[in-house]
Amino acid sequence: MNFYWGKVLNFVALLSLVSVCLSNTVAKEIVLENRAGIKCMVQQTKEGYSLGKMMVNGKYVESPLVKGMMFLLNTTDDSEHWLFAAEGKKISSLEAVFSGRGGIN
């Protein structure tokens, strides 16, 4: 009996994880790439554009940066405030322009 409930709880936990992942689904990606093998995939989610993923020679450098496009650091309490870009436009394979605004608490 305990084995069965353990499987049910694992399944519920998995569904919760899938739900969280789908809520942050990438709607659009702007890919910037140079000839040296550096590739940046800027991601657009429902909050706006974030820095996304970075690859060097086909290997991911770090976990995707999905908190926003840039952040401000409050030096009083070391808290970070991330800002998303509301709009993004790819100019070329090496260049894109992002813009937007937001409030800071």
N, C-alpha and C positions, 0 to 999 in steps of 0.2 A: 504494500500500500504506500509506503514512504517513497519507494522508487517512482511510482506513478506520479505522485504530487511533485516530486523533484523535477520530472520531465515537463510537467505542465508549467511549473514556475519558470523553468529555463526557456520554454517556448514563449511565455508572456514577456520575459525580459528581452528576448530576441525581437519580438514584435515592437516593443517600446523603442529599442535601439534603431530599428529600421524606420520607425515613425520619425524619430529625431533626425536621422540622416536625410530622409525625404523632405523634411521641412526646410532644410538648407540646400536643397537641390540647386545646382548651377543651371541658370537659365541660359546664359551666354558666356562665351569665353573669347577674349581677345588675345591672340597669340603673337608675341613678338620674338623674333629669332635673328641671331647674327651668324656669320660664317665661322666664328670661332667655336660654335657648339653650345652657346648659351641660349636658353629658351625660357621665356617667361609667359605663363598663362594666367592673365588677369581674369578673375572670375566675377561674374555678376550674379548675385543672389537677390532675394526679395528686399534686402536692406540696401543694396546698391553694389558698386564695384569694390572688390578688395584685392589685395596684392596677389593672392592666389599661389600658384606653384612655380617653382624655379627648377630648371634642369640644366646640368652641365654634362655634355657628351652623352646624353640619353639617360642620365641617372639623377634622381631627385636629390636636391641639396639638403632640404629640410622639410618638415611638415608644412602643409599649405598654410599660408597666412590668411585667415578668413575673418579676422576681427575688423578689418577696414583697410583703407588706402594709406592712411597716415595716422600718427597718434601724437598727442600732446602729453607731456609729463608734468604733473603737479609736483614741484620740488619740495613743497611743504610736507606732504604726506606720501610721496612717491606713487600716487595713483595715476593710472594711464587712462586717457580718454581717446578712443579710436573714432575716426571719421571715415565714412564711406563716400565714395564719389557717386553722384546721382547720374551723371552722364559720361559716356566714354565713346571715343571715335578713333578708329585705327587710321593713321595717316599713311604709314608704309610698314614694311616688315620689321623696321627698327624703331618706329615712333608711333605713339598714341597720345591723345590729349584727353584728360579727365577733368571734370569740374563738378561742383556741388557746394552745398553749404549746410551747416547744422549748428545747433545750439550746444553750448558747453555749460554744464552745471558747476 
